[in-house]
Amino acid sequence: GLVIRASRMNLEIQPLGEWTLGQPLRVRTGGSVAISTLLRRAAAEGWGGLELLTGIPGSVGGAVTMNAGTHLGEAKDRLKRVEVVPLLEDAAVPRTFESEEFIFEYRRNLFLPCNGVIWSAEWEVRADDPARVKASIDETLARRKATQPVDYPSCGSVFKNPRARGMHAWQVIDQLGLRGHRIGGAQFADKHSNFIINLGGAKAVDVKALIDLAKARAHSELGVELEEEVMYLG
């Protein structure tokens, strides 16, 4: 198969309009921009409202595609426009989606073409005091560091929360007694059991084995259907 690395495809970050304290402002970002880079710029410029992305790994394109979020909200709460380049059409003409065309669900979208790459996204932010924005980001990041295993490589949250059962995914893992369970170099983290961390030398098969184990036991023992938040390649 073919793998396209889009990490340097479009790295633009630019405001669309004048910054006026207390007023809304649109910011255009390339799909390749790292979330951490966007948040550093937001703190420096006083772009409030993007704190909901704090601690999310990966890029703008990934956050848009999966409607990434935290306890503060989801990407859809600030998105206003998304530009996509379709890859499997004769003419790769960019297509733009406005907010009224968005169809987002919890950790997924239902409107972006599966063969498309996110070229850019526009966010509505609030012109705010840079010091206040930075403090909010720092506070949220400190909270995530205290509750999530950020010191180890991982792919973020593994399972979506089974909301129909009124549960968090980590609660399911804990009820199954799998917190800290290890296969090869992969482990359900002790600090937050909905993360599978790489203790060193973990292979994809190790991670997949932990996922399959949790899904099978959750179904048979608790009647809970766990659905992956992570996506597979290959």
C-alpha positions as CSV (number, residue, x, y, z in Angstrom):
1,G,0.0,0.0,0.0
2,L,0.9,3.7,0.0
3,V,1.3,5.8,3.1
4,I,1.3,9.5,2.8
5,R,2.9,11.5,5.5
6,A,1.1,14.8,5.8
7,S,3.0,16.3,8.7
8,R,4.5,19.1,6.5
9,M,1.8,19.5,3.9
10,N,0.2,22.7,5.2
11,L,1.6,24.4,8.3
12,E,-0.1,27.7,8.1
13,I,-1.6,29.5,11.2
14,Q,-3.1,32.8,10.6
15,P,-5.9,35.0,12.0
16,L,-8.6,36.1,9.6
17,G,-9.3,39.6,10.7
18,E,-8.3,42.1,13.4
19,W,-7.8,41.1,17.0
20,T,-10.2,43.1,19.2
21,L,-10.3,42.2,22.9
22,G,-13.5,40.4,23.8
23,Q,-14.6,39.9,20.2
24,P,-14.8,36.7,18.1
25,L,-12.0,36.0,15.6
26,R,-11.4,33.3,13.1
27,V,-8.1,31.5,12.8
28,R,-7.1,29.4,9.8
29,T,-4.8,26.5,10.5
30,G,-3.2,23.9,8.1
31,G,-4.2,20.3,8.6
32,S,-0.5,19.4,9.3
33,V,-0.2,21.8,12.3
34,A,0.5,20.0,15.6
35,I,-2.2,20.7,18.2
36,S,0.6,21.6,20.7
37,T,1.9,24.2,18.2
38,L,-1.5,25.7,17.7
39,L,-2.0,26.0,21.5
40,R,1.4,27.7,21.9
41,R,0.4,30.2,19.3
42,A,-3.0,30.7,20.9
43,A,-1.4,31.4,24.3
44,A,1.0,33.9,22.6
45,E,-1.7,35.7,20.6
46,G,-4.6,35.6,23.1
47,W,-6.9,33.2,21.2
48,G,-9.3,31.9,23.8
49,G,-11.5,28.9,23.4
50,L,-9.0,26.4,22.0
51,E,-8.2,25.1,25.5
52,L,-10.5,22.2,24.8
53,L,-7.8,20.8,22.6
54,T,-5.2,20.8,25.4
55,G,-3.3,17.5,25.7
56,I,-4.7,16.0,22.5
57,P,-1.9,14.3,20.5
58,G,-1.4,14.7,16.8
59,S,-2.4,17.3,14.3
60,V,-5.3,19.5,13.4
61,G,-6.3,17.1,10.6
62,G,-6.6,14.3,13.0
63,A,-8.5,16.3,15.5
64,V,-11.0,17.4,12.9
65,T,-11.4,13.9,11.4
66,M,-12.3,12.3,14.7
67,N,-13.9,15.3,16.4
68,A,-11.3,15.1,19.2
69,G,-12.0,16.6,22.5
70,T,-11.5,16.7,26.3
71,H,-13.7,17.4,29.3
72,L,-13.9,21.0,28.0
73,G,-15.6,20.2,24.7
74,E,-15.0,18.8,21.2
75,A,-13.4,20.1,18.1
76,K,-16.8,20.8,16.5
77,D,-17.6,23.4,19.2
78,R,-15.0,25.8,17.6
79,L,-14.8,24.6,14.0
80,K,-16.4,26.8,11.3
81,R,-14.9,25.6,8.0
82,V,-13.0,22.6,6.8
83,E,-11.2,22.2,3.5
84,V,-10.5,18.7,2.2
85,V,-8.4,17.4,-0.7
86,P,-9.9,14.2,-2.2
87,L,-7.2,11.8,-3.2
88,L,-9.0,9.2,-5.3
89,E,-10.7,11.5,-7.8
90,D,-9.4,12.3,-11.3
91,A,-9.0,16.0,-10.4
92,A,-8.0,16.5,-6.7
93,V,-10.0,19.7,-6.4
94,P,-10.2,20.9,-2.8
95,R,-13.7,20.8,-1.3
96,T,-14.9,23.2,1.4
97,F,-17.4,22.3,4.1
98,E,-19.1,25.1,6.1
99,S,-20.3,24.6,9.6
100,E,-23.9,24.1,8.6
101,E,-22.8,21.0,6.6
102,F,-21.0,19.4,9.5
103,I,-22.3,16.2,10.9
104,F,-20.3,15.2,13.9
105,E,-20.9,12.6,16.5
106,Y,-18.9,11.5,19.6
107,R,-15.3,11.0,18.3
108,R,-16.3,10.7,14.6
109,N,-17.5,12.6,11.6
110,L,-20.2,11.6,9.1
111,F,-19.5,14.1,6.3
112,L,-15.9,14.1,5.3
113,P,-15.0,11.8,2.4
114,C,-13.0,8.8,3.5
115,N,-10.5,9.3,0.7
116,G,-9.8,12.9,1.7
117,V,-7.0,14.7,3.5
118,I,-7.7,17.7,5.7
119,W,-6.0,20.7,4.0
120,S,-7.1,23.4,6.4
121,A,-9.6,24.2,9.2
122,E,-11.0,27.5,10.4
123,W,-11.8,28.0,14.1
124,E,-13.8,30.6,15.9
125,V,-11.8,31.9,18.9
126,R,-12.3,34.7,21.4
127,A,-9.8,37.6,21.5
128,D,-8.6,37.5,25.1
129,D,-5.7,38.4,27.3
130,P,-2.7,36.2,26.3
131,A,-1.8,35.7,30.0
132,R,-5.3,34.4,30.8
133,V,-5.3,32.0,27.8
134,K,-1.9,30.7,28.7
135,A,-2.9,30.2,32.3
136,S,-6.0,28.3,31.2
137,I,-4.0,26.0,28.9
138,D,-1.3,25.4,31.6
139,E,-4.0,24.5,34.1
140,T,-5.7,22.1,31.8
141,L,-2.4,20.5,30.8
142,A,-1.4,20.1,34.4
143,R,-4.7,18.3,35.1
144,R,-4.1,15.9,32.2
145,K,-0.5,15.2,33.3
146,A,-1.8,14.4,36.7
147,T,-4.4,11.9,35.5
148,Q,-3.0,10.5,32.3
149,P,0.3,8.6,31.5
150,V,1.9,11.3,29.4
151,D,5.4,10.1,30.3
152,Y,5.0,7.0,28.1
153,P,4.3,6.6,24.3
154,S,0.7,5.8,23.6
155,C,-2.0,6.5,21.0
156,G,-4.3,8.3,23.5
157,S,-7.6,7.0,24.7
158,V,-8.2,3.5,23.3
159,F,-11.9,3.1,23.6
160,K,-14.9,5.4,23.3
161,N,-16.9,5.9,26.5
162,P,-19.9,3.5,26.3
163,R,-22.3,6.4,27.0
164,A,-25.4,4.2,26.5
165,R,-24.4,2.4,29.7
166,G,-23.6,5.7,31.5
167,M,-20.0,4.6,32.0
168,H,-16.5,5.7,31.2
169,A,-14.3,3.3,29.3
170,W,-11.7,3.2,32.1
171,Q,-14.4,2.1,34.5
172,V,-15.1,-0.9,32.2
173,I,-11.4,-1.8,32.1
174,D,-11.2,-1.5,35.9
175,Q,-14.3,-3.7,36.5
176,L,-12.6,-6.4,34.4
177,G,-9.5,-6.1,36.6
178,L,-7.3,-5.2,33.6
179,R,-5.7,-2.0,34.9
180,G,-2.0,-2.6,34.7
181,H,-2.5,-5.8,32.7
182,R,0.4,-6.3,30.3
183,I,1.0,-8.2,27.1
184,G,4.5,-8.0,25.7
185,G,5.7,-4.4,26.0
186,A,2.1,-3.0,26.0
187,Q,0.1,-2.3,29.1
188,F,-3.2,-0.8,30.2
189,A,-1.7,2.1,32.2
190,D,-1.9,2.1,36.0
191,K,-2.5,5.9,36.0
192,H,-5.4,5.8,33.4
193,S,-6.6,2.4,32.3
194,N,-8.1,3.6,29.0
195,F,-4.6,4.2,27.8
196,I,-2.3,1.5,26.4
197,I,1.3,2.5,26.9
198,N,4.5,1.3,25.4
199,L,6.7,0.2,28.2
200,G,9.5,-0.4,25.7
201,G,9.6,-2.6,22.6
202,A,5.8,-3.0,22.4
203,K,4.6,-4.3,19.0
204,A,1.3,-3.6,17.3
205,V,0.3,-7.2,17.9
206,D,0.7,-6.6,21.7
207,V,-1.6,-3.5,21.6
208,K,-4.2,-5.3,19.5
209,A,-4.1,-8.3,21.8
210,L,-5.0,-6.1,24.8
211,I,-7.8,-4.4,22.8
212,D,-9.3,-7.7,21.8
213,L,-9.0,-9.1,25.3
214,A,-10.9,-6.1,26.8
215,K,-13.6,-6.2,24.1
216,A,-14.2,-9.9,24.5
217,R,-14.4,-9.8,28.3
218,A,-16.5,-6.6,28.4
219,H,-19.0,-8.3,26.1
220,S,-19.1,-11.7,27.9
221,E,-18.8,-10.5,31.5
222,L,-20.5,-7.1,31.5
223,G,-22.6,-7.0,28.4
224,V,-20.8,-3.9,27.3
225,E,-19.7,-3.3,23.7
226,L,-16.4,-1.5,23.7
227,E,-15.7,0.4,20.5
228,E,-12.2,1.6,19.6
229,E,-11.4,5.3,19.4
230,V,-8.1,4.4,17.8
231,M,-8.0,3.6,14.1
232,Y,-6.1,0.7,12.4
233,L,-3.8,0.8,9.4
234,G,-3.1,-2.4,7.5
